[in-house]
Amino acid sequence: MLTRTMMVTFVAALTISLGGIATHAAEWGLKKGSIELASPARLTFGPEHVLLIGDAKAATVYAVDVSPHDVDKSRAKVSSSRLAEMVGLALKSKGPAKINDIAVNPTNKIVYVSATVGDKHLLAYMSGAKIAPCPLIDVKMAKTTLPNVPEDKITGSGRRKGNRRLESITDMAYHENKVYVSGLTNKSAPSALREIPFPFVGQAADANIEFYHGAHGRMEDYPAARAFVPFVIDGQPNLLAGFTCTPLVRFPVKDLSKEMKITGTTVAELGNRNRPLDMIVYQKNNKHYLLIANSARGVMKVSTDKIGRSDGIKTRVSGGGVAGQTYDTIKSLEGTTQLDKYDDEHAIVLIGDKLSVVPLP
């Protein structure tokens, strides 16, 4: 948790405008509007300079033009505590600050940060050593609201007590003019992967999913995917999704539009008592890898060799064991809670209170 002393510089910048008008705003159906975030935002990038923002409590995905004029191409290491300070000062908040998500604009390498200070949720951007607010008032934007989401209320008891609406959006990704969203629905089999056309026109596909969970020895259709990435296998797009306790499951994108429950292929069991926090895919030495940050099992560099095989894990993997895709644990990235691909050779990682650009392992 970030303390008050960590909040000293983020707020003065909250009055600074990003500047710049996206040249493709009209192309993507973006019009002038404003956003007030109701919950910690999930972030990913769509087409050029379009930042996608997922607000779970509002059950809404926003698309915002963030094309700035000032781009500092340096890659200065920036402490997230400095971000927290600036947010706290700007909002005159005495509450703790938290960094929720990060996303890199692939066009100009500007880094966007979702932060919460007290009960306020906001965005900032970093261009080199500069930190500034990402305005959400009178911006070029569009939005789509998810159907069939859980009620916005506290349910359950003990460890299961919570507001399931906050899991209506657990992660997002963009691929070939489609926005993919993982999360829970209000259906009896609540785990879902949604496919939303972009621009936000037409009907979104809402696929309920299930998979065999080796650590539990059973089929499951109730946990939300915590992190996922699009990945092309034999010319066909798939989503590789990680769930709590920690199966890695493959879902062909072509199946998501079907009005039926989709059964994924479990390609790895990566150990129990663990939750995937973030995930990217990258290429090195002509091979593709997943890089997965975890709550309890460090950062895993997972091989994608033969990940498209038709058979998956269908028997119990007991005792916290692992099976399927092989991986290496990257000791130098221990403690990573957020990550994103920076370029073909680097990732940006949040470790403790420091946000840094590091070589891809």
C-alpha positions as CSV (number, residue, x, y, z in Angstrom):
1,M,0.0,0.0,0.0
2,L,1.3,3.4,-0.9
3,T,1.6,6.0,1.9
4,R,0.8,9.7,2.0
5,T,4.5,10.5,1.8
6,M,4.5,8.6,-1.5
7,M,1.9,11.1,-2.9
8,V,3.8,14.3,-3.6
9,T,3.9,15.2,-7.3
10,F,1.0,13.4,-9.1
11,V,-1.6,16.0,-8.4
12,A,-0.2,19.3,-9.7
13,A,-0.2,17.6,-13.1
14,L,-3.9,16.8,-13.0
15,T,-4.7,20.2,-14.4
16,I,-2.5,19.6,-17.5
17,S,-4.2,18.7,-20.7
18,L,-2.9,16.0,-22.9
19,G,-3.5,18.2,-25.9
20,G,-3.9,16.9,-29.5
21,I,-6.9,15.8,-31.5
22,A,-6.9,12.3,-32.8
23,T,-6.8,12.2,-36.6
24,H,-8.8,9.0,-36.7
25,A,-11.5,9.9,-34.1
26,A,-14.3,10.2,-36.7
27,E,-13.2,7.0,-38.4
28,W,-13.7,5.1,-35.1
29,G,-17.0,6.8,-34.3
30,L,-15.6,8.8,-31.4
31,K,-17.5,11.9,-30.4
32,K,-17.1,14.6,-27.7
33,G,-18.2,13.3,-24.3
34,S,-17.1,12.8,-20.7
35,I,-16.3,9.8,-18.5
36,E,-16.6,9.4,-14.7
37,L,-15.0,6.2,-13.6
38,A,-17.0,4.2,-11.0
39,S,-14.3,1.5,-10.3
40,P,-10.6,0.8,-10.9
41,A,-10.1,0.9,-14.7
42,R,-8.7,-2.0,-16.8
43,L,-6.6,-0.6,-19.8
44,T,-5.6,-1.8,-23.2
45,F,-5.0,-0.2,-26.6
46,G,-7.2,-0.6,-29.7
47,P,-6.4,1.0,-33.1
48,E,-4.0,3.9,-33.4
49,H,-4.2,6.2,-30.3
50,V,-7.4,4.7,-29.0
51,L,-7.2,3.7,-25.4
52,L,-9.8,1.2,-24.2
53,I,-11.0,1.6,-20.6
54,G,-13.0,-1.1,-18.8
55,D,-15.1,0.1,-15.8
56,A,-16.5,-3.0,-14.1
57,K,-18.9,-1.3,-11.7
58,A,-20.4,0.6,-14.6
59,A,-20.3,-2.6,-16.8
60,T,-19.0,-0.3,-19.6
61,V,-16.1,-0.3,-22.0
62,Y,-15.0,3.2,-23.2
63,A,-12.8,4.1,-26.2
64,V,-10.9,7.4,-25.8
65,D,-8.7,9.3,-28.2
66,V,-5.4,9.9,-26.4
67,S,-3.3,11.2,-29.3
68,P,-0.9,13.8,-27.7
69,H,1.4,16.3,-29.4
70,D,4.3,16.1,-26.9
71,V,6.2,12.8,-27.1
72,D,9.4,12.3,-25.1
73,K,11.0,9.3,-26.5
74,S,13.3,8.7,-23.6
75,R,12.6,5.7,-21.3
76,A,13.2,7.2,-17.9
77,K,12.5,4.9,-14.9
78,V,9.6,6.4,-13.1
79,S,8.6,5.5,-9.5
80,S,4.9,4.7,-9.2
81,S,5.0,6.4,-5.8
82,R,5.5,9.7,-7.7
83,L,2.3,9.0,-9.5
84,A,0.5,8.3,-6.3
85,E,1.8,11.6,-4.8
86,M,0.6,13.6,-7.8
87,V,-2.9,12.0,-7.7
88,G,-3.2,12.5,-3.9
89,L,-2.2,16.2,-4.1
90,A,-4.5,17.0,-7.0
91,L,-7.5,15.4,-5.4
92,K,-6.6,16.7,-1.9
93,S,-7.1,13.1,-0.8
94,K,-5.7,11.7,2.5
95,G,-6.5,8.1,1.5
96,P,-4.0,5.4,0.2
97,A,-3.1,5.3,-3.4
98,K,-2.9,2.2,-5.7
99,I,-1.9,1.6,-9.3
100,N,-4.5,-0.7,-10.9
101,D,-3.3,-1.2,-14.4
102,I,-0.8,0.0,-17.1
103,A,-0.9,0.1,-20.9
104,V,1.6,1.2,-23.5
105,N,0.5,3.1,-26.6
106,P,2.2,1.0,-29.3
107,T,2.3,4.0,-31.7
108,N,4.4,6.3,-29.6
109,K,5.3,4.3,-26.4
110,I,3.5,6.7,-24.0
111,V,2.5,4.8,-20.8
112,Y,-1.0,5.1,-19.4
113,V,-1.7,4.3,-15.8
114,S,-5.0,3.5,-14.0
115,A,-4.8,4.7,-10.4
116,T,-7.1,4.9,-7.3
117,V,-6.6,7.5,-4.5
118,G,-9.1,7.1,-1.7
119,D,-12.4,6.6,-3.5
120,K,-11.4,8.4,-6.7
121,H,-10.5,6.5,-9.9
122,L,-8.5,8.3,-12.6
123,L,-5.9,8.0,-15.4
124,A,-2.5,9.5,-16.0
125,Y,0.1,9.2,-18.7
126,M,3.9,9.2,-18.7
127,S,5.9,10.5,-21.6
128,G,9.6,9.9,-20.8
129,A,10.1,11.6,-17.4
130,K,6.9,13.7,-17.7
131,I,3.8,12.7,-15.8
132,A,0.4,14.3,-16.6
133,P,-3.3,13.6,-16.1
134,C,-5.3,11.9,-18.8
135,P,-8.4,14.1,-19.1
136,L,-11.8,12.4,-19.3
137,I,-13.9,15.5,-19.6
138,D,-14.9,16.7,-23.1
139,V,-12.8,14.1,-24.9
140,K,-13.3,12.2,-28.1
141,M,-14.8,8.9,-27.0
142,A,-17.4,6.2,-27.5
143,K,-18.8,3.6,-25.1
144,T,-20.6,0.3,-25.0
145,T,-22.4,-1.2,-22.0
146,L,-22.3,-4.9,-21.3
147,P,-25.5,-6.9,-21.0
148,N,-26.3,-9.7,-18.5
149,V,-24.0,-8.5,-15.8
150,P,-24.2,-9.4,-12.1
151,E,-26.2,-7.1,-9.8
152,D,-24.3,-4.3,-8.2
153,K,-24.6,-5.5,-4.6
154,I,-22.7,-7.4,-1.9
155,T,-23.6,-11.1,-1.8
156,G,-22.2,-14.2,-0.1
157,S,-20.4,-14.6,3.2
158,G,-17.0,-15.3,4.6
159,R,-14.3,-15.6,1.8
160,R,-17.0,-15.6,-0.8
161,K,-18.5,-12.3,0.3
162,G,-18.2,-9.5,-2.3
163,N,-19.7,-7.5,-5.2
164,R,-19.7,-9.8,-8.3
165,R,-20.4,-6.7,-10.5
166,L,-16.8,-5.8,-9.9
167,E,-15.9,-9.0,-11.8
168,S,-18.0,-8.1,-14.9
169,I,-14.7,-6.9,-16.4
170,T,-11.5,-8.7,-15.3
171,D,-9.3,-8.2,-18.4
172,M,-9.5,-6.8,-21.9
173,A,-7.7,-7.2,-25.2
174,Y,-8.0,-5.9,-28.8
175,H,-7.4,-7.9,-32.0
176,E,-8.5,-7.3,-35.6
177,N,-11.3,-4.8,-34.9
178,K,-12.7,-6.7,-32.0
179,V,-12.6,-6.0,-28.3
180,Y,-12.4,-9.1,-26.1
181,V,-13.6,-8.9,-22.4
182,S,-13.3,-11.5,-19.7
183,G,-15.6,-11.5,-16.6
184,L,-18.7,-12.8,-15.0
185,T,-22.3,-12.6,-16.2
186,N,-25.6,-13.1,-14.2
187,K,-26.2,-16.5,-15.9
188,S,-26.2,-19.8,-14.1
189,A,-22.8,-20.5,-15.8
190,P,-21.3,-17.1,-15.2
191,S,-17.8,-17.3,-16.6
192,A,-17.7,-15.5,-20.0
193,L,-15.6,-14.2,-22.8
194,R,-17.2,-11.4,-24.8
195,E,-16.4,-10.3,-28.3
196,I,-17.4,-6.7,-29.1
197,P,-17.1,-5.2,-32.6
198,F,-15.1,-2.0,-32.9
199,P,-16.2,0.6,-33.6
200,F,-19.0,-0.1,-31.1
201,V,-21.7,-1.1,-33.6
202,G,-23.7,-4.3,-33.9
203,Q,-24.3,-7.0,-31.4
204,A,-21.7,-8.2,-29.0
205,A,-21.2,-12.0,-28.7
206,D,-21.5,-13.3,-25.2
207,A,-19.9,-16.7,-24.9
208,N,-20.2,-18.6,-21.6
209,I,-17.1,-20.8,-21.1
210,E,-16.0,-23.9,-19.3
211,F,-12.7,-25.8,-18.9
212,Y,-11.2,-28.7,-17.1
213,H,-9.3,-27.5,-13.9
214,G,-6.6,-30.0,-13.2
215,A,-5.8,-28.7,-9.7
216,H,-9.4,-29.3,-8.7
217,G,-10.0,-32.4,-10.9
218,R,-13.3,-31.2,-12.4
219,M,-15.0,-29.1,-15.1
220,E,-15.6,-25.4,-14.1
221,D,-17.8,-22.7,-15.6
222,Y,-17.9,-20.2,-12.7
223,P,-14.5,-18.5,-12.3
224,A,-13.6,-15.5,-14.4
225,A,-10.4,-15.4,-16.5
226,R,-8.0,-13.1,-14.6
227,A,-5.7,-12.4,-17.5
228,F,-5.7,-13.3,-21.2
229,V,-4.0,-12.5,-24.5
230,P,-4.9,-13.1,-28.2
231,F,-2.5,-15.5,-29.9
232,V,-2.6,-16.8,-33.5
233,I,-2.1,-20.6,-33.8
234,D,-1.9,-22.2,-37.2
235,G,-3.3,-19.0,-38.7
236,Q,-6.3,-19.0,-36.4
237,P,-6.8,-16.4,-33.6
238,N,-7.2,-17.9,-30.1
239,L,-7.4,-16.4,-26.6
240,L,-5.0,-17.9,-24.0
241,A,-6.6,-17.3,-20.6
242,G,-5.3,-17.7,-17.1
243,F,-7.6,-18.5,-14.1
244,T,-7.1,-18.6,-10.4
245,C,-5.2,-21.7,-9.1
246,T,-3.7,-21.6,-12.1
247,P,-4.9,-23.3,-15.3
248,L,-4.0,-21.8,-18.7
249,V,-6.8,-22.4,-21.2
250,R,-7.0,-22.0,-25.0
251,F,-10.3,-20.7,-26.6
252,P,-10.6,-20.4,-30.4
253,V,-11.9,-17.0,-31.3
254,K,-14.2,-18.5,-34.0
255,D,-16.2,-20.3,-31.3
256,L,-17.0,-17.2,-29.2
257,S,-19.8,-16.1,-31.5
258,K,-21.7,-19.3,-31.1
259,E,-24.9,-19.2,-28.9
260,M,-23.7,-22.1,-26.7
261,K,-21.3,-22.9,-23.9
262,I,-17.7,-23.1,-25.2
263,T,-15.3,-25.7,-23.8
264,G,-11.7,-24.6,-23.8
265,T,-8.6,-26.7,-23.9
266,T,-6.5,-26.7,-20.8
267,V,-2.9,-26.4,-22.0
268,A,-1.1,-26.0,-18.7
269,E,-1.6,-26.3,-14.9
270,L,0.9,-23.7,-13.4
271,G,0.3,-24.4,-9.7
272,N,-2.4,-23.9,-7.1
273,R,-2.9,-21.2,-4.5
274,N,-2.0,-18.6,-7.1
275,R,-3.7,-16.0,-9.3
276,P,-2.4,-14.7,-12.6
277,L,-2.2,-10.9,-12.4
278,D,-1.1,-9.9,-15.9
279,M,0.0,-11.5,-19.1
280,I,1.7,-10.6,-22.4
281,V,2.9,-12.5,-25.5
282,Y,6.2,-11.8,-27.2
283,Q,8.7,-13.3,-29.7
284,K,12.4,-13.9,-29.0
285,N,14.9,-15.9,-31.1
286,N,12.1,-16.8,-33.5
287,K,10.0,-18.4,-30.7
288,H,6.9,-17.1,-28.9
289,Y,6.5,-16.9,-25.2
290,L,3.9,-15.9,-22.6
291,L,5.1,-13.7,-19.7
292,I,2.7,-14.1,-16.8
293,A,2.9,-12.2,-13.5
294,N,1.4,-14.1,-10.6
295,S,0.3,-13.4,-7.0
296,A,2.3,-16.2,-5.4
297,R,4.5,-18.0,-8.0
298,G,6.6,-15.2,-9.5
299,V,6.8,-14.3,-13.2
300,M,6.7,-17.2,-15.6
301,K,8.1,-17.3,-19.1
302,V,5.9,-19.9,-20.6
303,S,6.8,-21.8,-23.8
304,T,4.1,-21.9,-26.6
305,D,5.7,-24.9,-28.2
306,K,2.9,-27.2,-29.4
307,I,0.3,-25.1,-27.6
308,G,-2.1,-25.7,-30.4
309,R,-2.3,-29.5,-29.8
310,S,-5.8,-30.9,-29.8
311,D,-5.4,-32.8,-26.5
312,G,-5.4,-31.0,-23.2
313,I,-5.2,-31.7,-19.5
314,K,-8.1,-34.0,-18.6
315,T,-6.9,-35.6,-15.4
316,R,-6.3,-34.3,-11.9
317,V,-2.9,-32.6,-11.2
318,S,-2.7,-32.9,-7.4
319,G,-0.4,-31.6,-4.7
320,G,0.1,-28.2,-6.3
321,G,1.9,-29.8,-9.2
322,V,2.3,-28.5,-12.8
323,A,1.6,-30.0,-16.2
324,G,1.4,-29.1,-19.8
325,Q,3.3,-26.1,-21.2
326,T,6.8,-25.7,-19.6
327,Y,8.0,-22.5,-18.1
328,D,11.0,-20.8,-16.4
329,T,10.6,-18.5,-13.4
330,I,12.3,-15.1,-14.0
331,K,13.9,-14.2,-10.7
332,S,14.9,-10.7,-11.7
333,L,11.2,-9.8,-12.1
334,E,10.1,-11.2,-8.7
335,G,7.3,-9.0,-7.2
336,T,5.9,-7.8,-10.5
337,T,2.2,-7.0,-10.2
338,Q,1.5,-5.3,-13.6
339,L,3.2,-5.6,-17.0
340,D,2.8,-4.7,-20.6
341,K,4.8,-5.1,-23.8
342,Y,6.8,-1.9,-24.4
343,D,8.4,-2.8,-27.8
344,D,9.7,-5.9,-29.4
345,E,12.6,-6.2,-27.0
346,H,11.3,-4.6,-23.7
347,A,8.4,-4.8,-21.3
348,I,7.3,-2.3,-18.7
349,V,6.8,-3.7,-15.2
350,L,5.5,-2.5,-11.9
351,I,7.5,-4.0,-9.1
352,G,6.7,-2.7,-5.6
353,D,6.4,1.1,-6.1
354,K,8.7,1.3,-9.2
355,L,7.6,1.3,-12.8
356,S,10.5,0.4,-15.1
357,V,11.3,-0.6,-18.7
358,V,13.2,-3.9,-18.7
359,P,14.5,-6.3,-21.4
360,L,12.2,-9.1,-22.3
361,P,13.7,-12.3,-20.9
